[in-house]
């Protein structure tokens, strides 16, 4: 398995983690909103409100762990992207410079040939 293939799989894993984070944060917001709504209802018991807040707190802990995992994984993938980009940039600039020099030399040679 090539390094590129490994990095593509790694990138896919990071995307899956980011998608999970998105879903969890939306759920967290809904849980917090639900707890706030329960708190405003006169018939709601304090225990129900506490339980709603506890569920939101538990999901918040999972979200924090997920963020740590994404941070840890990102560095490897970012390093890969930077190294690849530097290599491509270096190669492309070298090729572009050579092409420009060749075109300029051809232009001056043609100019000198014309009387």
C-alpha positions, -999 to 999 in steps of 0.1 A, spaced: 0 0 0 15 33 -11 19 63 12 -6 83 -8 -32 56 -3 -25 56 34 -29 94 35 -62 92 15 -75 67 40 -63 89 69 -80 119 53 -112 99 50 -110 91 87 -105 127 96 -135 137 75 -156 110 93 -145 124 126 -154 160 115 -188 148 104 -193 131 138 -182 164 155 -208 183 135 -236 159 144 -226 158 181 -224 196 184 -259 199 168 -272 173 193 -255 192 221 -272 224 211 -305 207 210 -300 192 244 -290 225 259 -321 241 242 -343 213 256 -329 218 291 -335 256 288 -371 249 277 -377 225 305 -364 251 330 -390 276 318 -419 252 321 -436 255 355 -447 219 356 -412 205 349 -395 189 379 -360 200 389 -348 164 385 -359 164 348 -340 196 343 -309 183 361 -311 151 340 -313 171 308 -283 191 318 -264 160 328 -270 144 293 -257 176 277 -227 176 299 -219 139 290 -222 147 253 -200 177 259 -173 155 273 -175 132 242 -172 163 220 -141 174 239 -125 140 233 -134 140 197 -118 174 192 -86 161 208 -86 132 184 -91 154 154 -63 177 166 -40 148 170 -48 133 136 -47 166 117 -10 172 122 0 141 103 -23 149 74 -13 185 73 24 176 73 17 153 43 -1 181 25 26 206 32 54 183 20 35 174 -11 27 210 -19 63 221 -13 75 194 -37 49 202 -64 57 239 -60 94 234 -63 91 211 -93 66 234 -111 86 265 -104 117 249 -118 98 237 -149 82 271 -154 115 289 -151 132 266 -176 103 271 -200 104 309 -196 142 309 -202 138 287 -233 110 309 -247 131 340 -241 162 325 -258 141 314 -287 126 349 -290 160 366 -290 175 341 -314 146 347 -339 150 385 -335 187 383 -343 181 362 -374 158 388 -389 176 415 -409 
